[in-house]
Amino acid sequence: MFYLVYTLLSQKDNKFYIGSTTNLKNRVKDHNAGKNISTKNRRPLDLIYFEGYIDKRYALGREKFLKSGSGHRYLNKQLKHYLKDRLNY
């Protein structure tokens, strides 16, 4: 089983949502269906990044990091070209 850490980008406010799951397809579907209170008012959301881990502890640690200021800087750098094209950064 893989534990996935994912990043969604809201089309409404152009901000990230970072989470983790074992079923990425269903999780993204649930977010866009409004089943997650944190993203319900930020829909639609696009999956823009994910990483896979074989140990849940590593995935949760990575999720925590990506939610930090350093993690956001990492994502902005990693997704620089995508964000530039998408958001005119």
Secondary structure by P-SEA (a helix, b strand, c coil): cbbbbbbbbbccccbbbbbccccaaaaaaaaaaccccccccccccccccccccccaaaaaaaaaaaacaaaaaaaaaaaaaaaaaaccc
